[in-house]
Amino acid sequence: MNKNRRDFLKKAALGSAAITSVGGLSVLEENGNAVIANGRALSPDEFLHSESVPAGLSTGWKVEFSEETSELKLINGPVGIKGRLTFTSGGNEWKVSDSRDGVSNRYALVDNNGNVQGYFVINSAGGQLQLLFYHRTAQAYEGELSFGGTINFSPDSLACRTKPGPDERVLSLTYGNADSLLNDSLFSAGNDSVLQLDAFKVHITTLDSGEYSFLLSGSIHNSSEAVFTINFIEEYFKNRYVPYYHPVDRKRCPKAPTGWMSWNTYFDKATAEDNLAEARIGQKYLQPFGCEFWSIESWQGNSDQLPVRDFYNMNFEVNERQFPKGMKQLADDIRSLGFRPGLWMAPFGTGNHRFYEQHRDWFLHDKEGKPVSSWNGRYTLDPTVEEAREHLMEIFRVASREWGYEFFKIDGMSGRSHGYCAHLYERPEIKELFRDPFCPNPFELCVKAFREGMGEDRVFLACQGHTSGPEALYADASRIGADIVHPNKPVEWSNVLNQGRCTINQVFTHNIVLVNDPDTLLVHDLPTEEARVSTTIVALPGQLTFFGDKLGGLSDEQMKLLQQTLPVAEVLPLSLYPYFSMLPVWNLNVRHKLLGDYNVTALFNWKDDPGEISFTAKELGIDGDEEYIVYEFWTERYIGTMKDSLSMEVPPHSVRLLAIHRIQPVPQWLSSDRHVTQTARELKKFEWDNDSRTIRGKIELVGSFPLTMRLHTPDGYSLKKTECPGVKAASKVESGNILAITLMAGKSGDYDFTLEF
């Protein structure tokens, strides 16, 4: 707020009002009302729902209690909580009242005879507020205490979990802001803040954007007294895991990138024509499903043979044997096929001796004057040299603006390899070799130069990057694991295991800080079951999805695996903390505007022998008293029904992917083979008419590729007629009253269908 406006409010505050400034926000309080920023008086209830308080700004807890309604209001910056306090003992609800003994900071529990039998006090310190309930003297009554109502928080927030449980076995994910009974918090990515609730029982339900219902409850008896804790935590990720916190830039990167790259099967030998030949196949089989980028690897001079340190990473010399027409022409050719061109780079050093001799003072030398070698180059860059940083920016400017590349995969970032420059630059004996030995983080200077050179509109994948480093501030995506293959070898099960392990560990920041890249999906050399495991690892959490097989060598079944990952589902983590064990169950809570809430649950057998994998309804965050119908995606098999738990045998190195829906008394949608996540993204309309016993729907089809949807039809219902104009349709009844309907259209589009029973 500028000085003139602040002075205006000060004048308005003369007399009975007082003005304060909190974090740059001017607040005028007058007779219990507040004037916020624009000078308009707000009642306490308006204050509770006002968007004038900037998100992420803690103002301390403001508490209001009404004895008449037992309503408690709690306000702190962007947080507004309004609910009713109730206490029930012996089937009778007691009154919650103001203090009756003059103690100003506590409230009373009054029994049906009008006697005070207990108290609750509200204590706050910083962002934490506690409601503490206790007996009066030696009373030993029992009862149930609850605080329930609504919460208003930042519009971008989602319900989630921030307190780990003991021995967790389930990786929890969400699509469409679906709720889970495990949720204990609300998180806003825009201001990196958390509202955390703690009680014996916590229940949060999403009502609308930034609006939730909640219920905290607990028991009071002779050996226990209830405590409700509400904690507003600012800079949740920044102060724990991500010091350079910045949410994903959705303008630049509105969805997880998808594409193809050559290295994992061609390694360093792919030519321009190899890349274009693959792109022509991808244009037919992958582009209609949403494949976006075609990314070029190992194009630099001397880049046709490992190690990377020999590549000419810091100048514009192109390997003319493999790319005779140059990189601009290749970008143009890729774009003409409908893809956005991408480029691999690793410019923290070079193997080009001539370039080194021309710019010796840009590089690090040890105390004897010998050049410092790293994974990125026999000659390692000193980013504290201003001219060297300017050269880095120029490399990316040329590649981006003159050549036309829109996606940059930059290798050798701050991940696990000790040979990468992020590790090297941190070593004390290396830091003293810099031109500026007092530079706090030379690696960040490189990452910043990359972004400034490529421009704010280009997608930046930090290969072997990590959210603990500066990539979080400048990049869009992060390669979280090791290579899915070793050089010049096929993919192996151990590589898939690592892909799963890295996903489990790092998915808690995925789609919040950076889009996770688990490395390319390769299916050609894997057995079918292992290929399904890798496909599920990549697709179920909605990670960056790039392919690397020689597409012409794939069978129809293998190509379908790739297609079933596209487009990437917009999945978010529900548990905002890391795991360090191979969790056997991954659960995606789905909210669909037509189908309601359901679950898609993967059971992974990471072991070499068959194993029984189980889960409970509680572990999935669903109601164990409900009955659910279960369908398996990969084997296309009806599993049956479940209530409290389910267990099934899974072969070694395999996954079973279950769609779990509350059972309905009428025909209901279960699944389709369109996408691994089974989020029914393709379903635009789905209505059951009970009078005519008819389903009327609309579905998106990809031209020339069949889609099979599966419905459960209870006893007494059988399909009489299928209508889908302009589409070839076929139906069959499978075991367990499963109705399979296959649709294929000549061209892509949305098609109406009618199913009459």
Long-range contacts (C-beta under 8 A, 24 or more apart in sequence): 1-25, 1-26, 1-37, 5-39, 8-39, 9-35, 9-39, 12-39, 22-57, 22-59, 23-54, 23-57, 25-53, 25-54, 25-57, 25-59, 27-59, 44-73, 44-75, 45-73, 47-75, 47-80, 48-73, 48-75, 48-80, 48-82, 48-152, 49-80, 49-152, 51-155, 53-77, 53-78, 54-78, 55-154, 55-188, 55-190, 55-191, 55-193, 56-154, 56-188, 56-190, 56-191, 56-192, 56-193, 56-234, 58-126, 58-127, 58-232, 58-234, 60-124, 61-124, 61-129, 61-232, 63-122, 63-124, 63-129, 65-98, 65-107, 67-96, 67-97, 67-98, 70-95, 70-96, 71-149, 72-147, 74-129, 74-230, 76-127, 76-129, 76-232, 77-232, 78-153, 78-154, 78-188, 78-191, 78-193, 79-151, 79-152, 79-153, 79-195, 79-232, 80-151, 80-152, 80-153, 81-149, 81-150, 81-151, 81-152, 81-214, 81-230, 82-149, 82-150, 83-147, 83-148, 83-149, 83-150, 83-214, 84-147, 84-148, 84-149, 85-120, 85-145, 85-146, 85-147, 86-145, 86-146, 86-147, 86-148, 87-118, 87-133, 87-143, 87-144, 87-145, 87-146, 87-220, 88-143, 88-144, 89-141, 89-142, 89-143, 89-144, 90-141, 90-143, 94-143, 96-120, 109-133, 111-141, 117-141, 118-220, 127-231, 127-232, 127-233, 127-234, 128-229, 128-230, 128-231, 128-232, 129-229, 129-230, 129-231, 130-227, 130-228, 130-229, 130-230, 131-227, 131-228, 131-229, 131-230, 132-225, 132-226, 132-227, 133-218, 133-220, 133-225, 133-226, 133-227, 133-228, 134-220, 134-225, 135-220, 135-225, 140-221, 140-222, 141-220, 141-221, 142-219, 142-220, 142-221, 142-222, 143-219, 143-220, 143-221, 144-217, 144-218, 144-219, 144-220, 145-217, 145-218, 145-219, 145-220, 145-226, 146-215, 146-216, 146-217, 146-218, 147-199, 147-215, 147-216, 147-217, 147-228, 148-213, 148-214, 148-215, 148-216, 148-217, 149-213, 149-214, 150-207, 150-211, 150-212, 150-213, 150-214, 151-186, 151-195, 151-204, 151-211, 151-212, 151-213, 151-214, 152-210, 152-211, 152-212, 153-186, 153-188, 153-195, 153-210, 153-211, 153-212, 154-188, 154-190, 154-191, 154-193, 154-210, 155-209, 155-210, 156-188, 156-189, 156-190, 156-209, 156-210, 157-186, 157-187, 157-188, 157-195, 157-210, 158-186, 158-187, 158-206, 158-572, 159-183, 159-185, 159-186, 159-204, 159-205, 159-206, 159-212, 160-185, 160-186, 160-187, 160-573, 160-574, 160-575, 160-576, 161-185, 161-574, 161-575, 161-576, 162-187, 162-194, 162-196, 162-236, 162-575, 162-576, 162-577, 163-196, 163-198, 164-575, 164-577, 168-575, 168-579, 168-583, 169-583, 169-584, 169-585, 169-615, 169-619, 170-583, 170-585, 170-586, 170-587, 170-615, 170-619, 170-620, 171-504, 171-507, 171-575, 171-579, 171-583, 171-585, 171-586, 171-587, 172-573, 172-574, 172-575, 172-587, 172-589, 172-621, 173-507, 173-540, 173-541, 173-542, 173-571, 173-572, 173-573, 173-574, 173-586, 173-587, 173-588, 173-589, 174-571, 174-572, 174-573, 174-574, 174-588, 174-589, 174-591, 175-542, 175-569, 175-570, 175-571, 175-572, 175-588, 175-589, 175-590, 175-591, 175-677, 175-679, 176-590, 176-591, 176-592, 176-593, 176-679, 177-206, 177-591, 178-589, 178-590, 178-591, 178-597, 179-204, 179-205, 179-206, 179-589, 179-591, 179-597, 179-621, 180-574, 180-589, 180-620, 180-621, 180-622, 181-618, 181-621, 181-622, 181-623, 182-574, 182-621, 183-574, 183-621, 185-576, 186-212, 187-236, 187-576, 189-247, 189-248, 189-512, 190-247, 191-234, 192-234, 192-235, 192-236, 192-237, 192-238, 192-245, 192-247, 193-232, 193-233, 193-234, 193-235, 193-236, 194-231, 194-232, 194-233, 194-236, 194-576, 195-230, 195-231, 195-232, 195-233, 196-229, 196-230, 196-231, 196-232, 196-233, 197-228, 197-229, 197-230, 197-231, 198-227, 198-228, 198-229, 198-230, 198-231, 199-226, 199-227, 199-228, 199-229, 200-226, 236-576, 237-467, 237-509, 237-512, 237-513, 237-576, 241-467, 241-468, 241-508, 241-509, 241-578, 242-467, 242-468, 242-472, 242-509, 242-513, 243-468, 243-472, 244-444, 244-469, 244-470, 244-471, 244-472, 244-473, 245-472, 245-473, 245-513, 246-472, 246-473, 246-513, 247-512, 247-513, 248-476, 248-511, 248-512, 248-513, 248-514, 248-515, 249-476, 252-456, 252-457, 252-458, 252-459, 252-476, 253-459, 253-476, 253-477, 253-515, 255-567, 255-568, 255-570, 256-477, 256-511, 256-515, 256-542, 256-543, 256-544, 256-545, 256-568, 256-570, 257-292, 257-293, 257-407, 257-459, 257-461, 257-476, 257-477, 257-515, 257-544, 257-545, 257-546, 258-290, 258-291, 258-292, 258-293, 258-544, 258-545, 258-546, 258-566, 258-567, 258-568, 259-291, 259-292, 259-293, 259-294, 259-295, 259-339, 259-340, 259-342, 259-407, 259-545, 259-546, 259-547, 260-286, 260-291, 260-293, 260-294, 260-295, 260-546, 260-547, 260-548, 260-551, 261-294, 261-295, 261-296, 261-297, 261-342, 261-344, 261-409, 261-520, 261-546, 261-547, 261-548, 262-296, 262-297, 262-298, 262-548, 263-297, 263-298, 263-344, 263-548, 264-483, 264-484, 264-485, 264-491, 264-519, 264-520, 264-522, 264-548, 264-549, 265-522, 265-524, 265-548, 265-549, 265-550, 266-297, 266-550, 267-298, 267-306, 267-487, 267-488, 268-297, 268-298, 268-303, 268-304, 268-305, 268-306, 269-298, 269-304, 269-322, 270-296, 270-297, 270-298, 270-322, 271-321, 271-322, 271-323, 272-322, 272-323, 272-324, 272-325, 272-329, 272-330, 272-333, 275-330, 275-334, 276-330, 276-333, 276-334, 276-337, 277-552, 278-550, 278-551, 278-552, 279-334, 279-337, 279-339, 280-337, 281-551, 281-552, 282-339, 282-547, 282-551, 283-337, 283-338, 283-339, 285-551, 285-559, 285-562, 285-563, 286-547, 286-551, 286-562, 286-563, 286-566, 287-338, 287-339, 288-702, 288-703, 288-705, 288-748, 289-563, 289-566, 289-567, 289-702, 289-705, 290-566, 290-567, 290-568, 291-339, 291-547, 291-566, 292-339, 292-340, 293-339, 293-340, 293-341, 293-342, 293-406, 293-407, 293-459, 293-546, 294-334, 294-337, 294-339, 294-340, 294-341, 294-342, 295-341, 295-342, 295-343, 295-344, 295-407, 295-409, 295-546, 296-327, 296-330, 296-341, 296-342, 296-343, 296-344, 297-344, 297-409, 298-322, 298-344, 299-323, 299-327, 299-343, 299-344, 301-352, 302-351, 302-352, 306-487, 307-375, 308-346, 308-375, 308-376, 308-377, 308-411, 308-412, 309-349, 309-351, 309-373, 309-374, 309-375, 309-376, 309-377, 309-378, 310-351, 310-378, 311-346, 311-350, 311-351, 311-377, 312-350, 312-351, 312-352, 312-355, 313-345, 313-346, 313-347, 313-348, 313-349, 313-350, 313-351, 313-352, 313-376, 313-377, 314-347, 314-349, 314-350, 314-352, 314-355, 314-377, 314-381, 314-391, 314-392, 314-395, 315-350, 315-352, 315-355, 315-395, 316-395, 316-398, 317-352, 327-399, 327-403, 327-405, 328-402, 328-403, 328-404, 331-403, 331-404, 331-405, 332-404, 335-404, 340-406, 340-407, 341-404, 341-405, 341-406, 341-407, 342-405, 342-406, 342-407, 342-408, 342-409, 342-459, 343-399, 343-403, 343-405, 343-407, 343-408, 343-409, 344-409, 344-410, 344-411, 344-463, 345-395, 345-396, 345-399, 345-408, 345-409, 345-410, 345-411, 346-376, 346-410, 346-411, 346-412, 347-376, 347-381, 347-392, 347-395, 347-410, 347-450, 348-374, 348-376, 348-377, 348-380, 348-381, 348-412, 348-420, 348-421, 348-446, 349-373, 349-374, 349-376, 349-377, 349-378, 349-379, 349-380, 349-381, 349-421, 350-377, 350-378, 350-379, 350-381, 351-377, 351-378, 351-379, 352-379, 353-378, 353-379, 359-387, 359-388, 359-391, 361-385, 361-435, 362-387, 362-388, 362-391, 364-430, 364-433, 364-434, 365-433, 366-433, 367-433, 372-424, 372-430, 372-433, 374-412, 374-419, 374-420, 374-421, 374-424, 375-412, 375-417, 375-419, 375-420, 375-421, 376-411, 376-412, 376-420, 376-421, 380-421, 380-424, 381-421, 381-446, 382-433, 382-434, 382-435, 382-442, 383-425, 383-442, 383-443, 383-445, 383-446, 383-449, 384-434, 384-435, 384-436, 384-439, 384-442, 384-445, 385-435, 389-445, 389-446, 389-449, 390-449, 392-446, 392-449, 392-450, 392-453, 393-449, 393-452, 393-453, 394-453, 395-453, 396-449, 396-450, 396-452, 396-453, 396-454, 397-453, 397-454, 397-455, 399-454, 400-453, 400-454, 400-455, 400-458, 401-455, 405-458, 406-458, 406-459, 407-458, 407-459, 407-461, 408-450, 408-454, 408-458, 408-459, 408-460, 408-461, 409-461, 409-463, 409-479, 410-450, 410-460, 410-461, 410-462, 410-463, 410-475, 411-463, 411-464, 412-463, 412-464, 413-447, 413-462, 413-463, 413-464, 413-465, 413-466, 413-469, 413-471, 413-478, 413-479, 414-443, 414-462, 414-464, 414-465, 414-466, 414-468, 414-469, 414-470, 414-471, 415-463, 415-464, 415-465, 415-466, 415-479, 415-480, 416-464, 416-482, 417-464, 420-464, 421-446, 422-469, 441-470, 443-469, 443-470, 444-469, 444-470, 447-471, 447-473, 447-474, 447-475, 448-474, 450-474, 451-475, 461-517, 461-544, 462-514, 463-517, 465-514, 466-506, 467-506, 467-509, 467-513, 467-514, 471-514, 472-513, 472-514, 475-514, 476-514, 476-515, 477-514, 477-515, 477-516, 477-517, 477-544, 478-506, 478-514, 478-515, 478-516, 478-517, 479-517, 479-519, 480-505, 480-506, 480-516, 480-517, 480-518, 481-518, 481-519, 482-519, 483-519, 484-519, 484-520, 484-522, 484-534, 484-548, 485-522, 490-525, 491-522, 491-525, 491-526, 491-534, 493-526, 493-530, 493-653, 496-526, 496-530, 496-533, 496-534, 496-537, 496-653, 497-582, 497-606, 499-534, 499-537, 499-538, 500-533, 500-537, 500-582, 500-604, 500-606, 501-582, 503-537, 503-541, 503-543, 504-579, 504-581, 504-582, 504-583, 505-578, 505-579, 505-580, 506-578, 507-541, 507-543, 507-573, 508-573, 508-575, 508-576, 508-577, 508-578, 508-579, 509-573, 510-541, 510-542, 510-543, 510-571, 510-572, 510-573, 511-542, 511-570, 511-571, 511-572, 511-573, 512-572, 512-573, 512-576, 515-543, 515-544, 516-541, 516-543, 516-544, 517-543, 517-544, 517-546, 518-543, 518-544, 519-546, 520-546, 520-547, 520-548, 521-545, 521-546, 521-547, 521-548, 521-561, 521-562, 521-565, 522-547, 522-548, 522-549, 523-549, 523-554, 523-558, 523-561, 523-562, 524-549, 524-550, 524-553, 524-554, 524-558, 527-653, 528-557, 529-651, 529-653, 529-654, 529-655, 530-653, 530-654, 531-558, 531-561, 532-561, 532-634, 532-654, 532-655, 533-604, 533-653, 533-654, 533-655, 535-561, 535-564, 535-565, 535-676, 536-586, 536-602, 536-604, 536-655, 536-657, 536-676, 538-565, 539-564, 539-565, 539-568, 539-569, 539-675, 539-676, 539-677, 540-571, 540-586, 540-588, 540-600, 540-602, 540-657, 540-676, 540-677, 541-571, 541-573, 541-586, 542-568, 542-569, 542-570, 542-571, 542-572, 542-677, 543-568, 544-568, 563-702, 563-705, 564-673, 564-674, 564-675, 564-676, 565-675, 565-676, 566-675, 567-681, 569-675, 569-677, 569-679, 569-681, 571-677, 574-621, 582-606, 584-613, 585-613, 585-615, 585-619, 587-615, 587-619, 587-620, 587-621, 588-677, 588-679, 589-620, 589-621, 590-677, 590-678, 590-679, 592-679, 592-680, 592-683, 594-680, 594-683, 594-685, 594-686, 594-687, 595-661, 595-669, 595-680, 595-683, 595-686, 596-662, 598-659, 598-660, 598-661, 598-662, 599-658, 599-659, 599-660, 600-633, 600-657, 600-658, 600-659, 600-660, 600-677, 600-678, 600-679, 601-657, 601-658, 601-660, 602-655, 602-656, 602-657, 602-658, 603-648, 603-650, 603-655, 603-656, 603-657, 603-658, 604-650, 604-654, 604-655, 605-650, 605-651, 605-652, 605-653, 605-654, 605-655, 606-653, 607-652, 607-653, 608-652, 608-653, 609-652, 610-649, 610-650, 610-651, 610-652, 611-649, 611-650, 611-652, 612-647, 612-648, 612-649, 612-650, 613-647, 613-648, 613-649, 613-650, 613-656, 614-645, 614-646, 614-647, 614-648, 615-645, 615-646, 615-647, 616-644, 616-645, 617-642, 617-643, 617-644, 617-645, 620-660, 622-660, 626-662, 627-662, 627-663, 628-660, 628-661, 628-662, 628-663, 629-660, 629-661, 629-662, 629-663, 629-668, 629-670, 629-712, 630-658, 630-659, 630-660, 631-658, 631-659, 631-670, 631-671, 631-710, 631-712, 631-738, 632-656, 632-657, 632-658, 632-659, 633-657, 633-658, 633-659, 633-671, 633-673, 633-676, 633-678, 636-673, 636-710, 636-734, 637-735, 638-734, 638-735, 638-736, 638-737, 638-738, 640-736, 661-712, 663-712, 664-712, 664-714, 665-714, 666-690, 666-714, 666-717, 667-695, 667-711, 667-712, 667-713, 667-714, 667-717, 667-739, 667-755, 667-757, 668-711, 668-712, 669-709, 669-710, 669-711, 670-710, 670-711, 670-712, 670-738, 671-709, 671-710, 672-707, 672-708, 672-709, 672-710, 673-707, 673-708, 674-707, 682-707, 684-750, 685-752, 692-756, 693-717, 693-756, 693-757, 694-754, 694-755, 694-756, 694-757, 695-754, 695-755, 695-757, 696-752, 696-753, 696-754, 697-752, 697-753, 697-754, 697-755, 698-750, 698-751, 698-752, 698-753, 699-743, 699-750, 699-751, 699-753, 700-748, 700-749, 700-750, 700-751, 701-727, 701-743, 701-744, 701-745, 701-748, 701-749, 701-750, 701-751, 702-748, 703-745, 703-746, 703-747, 703-748, 703-749, 704-744, 704-745, 704-746, 704-747, 705-744, 706-742, 706-743, 706-744, 707-742, 707-743, 707-744, 708-740, 708-741, 708-742, 708-743, 709-740, 709-741, 709-743, 710-734, 710-738, 710-739, 710-740, 710-741, 711-738, 711-739, 711-741, 711-755, 712-736, 712-737, 712-738, 712-739, 713-737, 713-738, 713-739, 713-757, 717-757, 718-757, 719-755, 719-756, 719-757, 720-756, 720-757, 721-754, 721-755, 721-756, 722-753, 722-754, 722-755, 722-756, 723-753, 723-754, 723-756, 724-751, 724-752, 724-753, 724-754, 725-751, 725-752, 726-751, 727-751, 727-753, 729-753
